[in-house]
């Protein structure tokens, strides 16, 4: 979505909360799906670390692509940081709750 079509917000923190929440959900869903998949057992070691790295790199890459490939969206290091923090929170949430669910 072009940046000029986004609704203007006077509270900038809402944007960072949105980034945090989306990457939290992304990492939780990735961990859940990864653990439910029974094929390729060698991929099941250090799942949380792999998910954390994948989601953090993805969030950073999206910010870089906004700068390089759009004219009205720009790289924001705080957005990338909010993405990474959401990925960390989702990984911790997954470590606590999803492990018990998938072991049943």
Buried (B, 14 or more C-beta within 10 A) or exposed (E): EEEEEEEEEEEEEEBBEBBBBBBBEBBBBBBBEBBEEEEEEEEEEEBBEBBBEBBBEBBBEBBEEBEEEEEEBEBBEEBBBBBBBBBBBBBBBBEEEBEEEEEE
